[in-house]
């Protein structure tokens, strides 16, 4: 890309304020990133609610199978599954 010497001969204030343009660009990028984080957080909250609902609906037979497989008591199993539902709800939604 060739330099335009006509633009280079202009004083900086006549070329536009590059700092203001950079600040605007950075602000736009930060706003986009913040909006994406909000969407992700909302999705996570929704998945948490669904996962906790699935755990509440889990049958005693399935709980017995998991307790036997994981060698845990019911309270230990409930504590572990609630922790997973809180931090990684997609795992619970995939299937317990």
DARABEL-V632590 format. One record per backbone hydrogen bond with DSSP energy under -0.5 kcal/mol. CO is the residue of the C=O (numbers start at 1). NH is the residue of the N-H. Records with the same first field share a line. If there is no record, write none. Layout:
# DARABEL-V632590
CO: NH, NH
This chain:
# DARABEL-V632590
3: 5
4: 7, 8
5: 9
7: 10
11: 14, 15
12: 15, 16
16: 18
17: 21
18: 22
19: 23
20: 24
21: 25
22: 26
23: 27
24: 28
25: 29
26: 30
27: 31
28: 32
29: 33
30: 34
31: 35
32: 36
33: 37
34: 38
35: 39
36: 40
37: 41
38: 42
39: 43
40: 44
41: 45
42: 46
43: 47
44: 48
45: 49
46: 50
47: 51
48: 52
49: 53
50: 54
51: 55
52: 56
53: 57
54: 58
55: 58
59: 63
60: 64
61: 65
62: 66
63: 67
64: 68
65: 69
66: 70
67: 71, 72
73: 77
74: 78
75: 79
76: 80
77: 81
78: 82
79: 83
80: 84
81: 85
82: 86
83: 87
84: 88
88: 91, 92
89: 93
90: 94
91: 95
92: 95
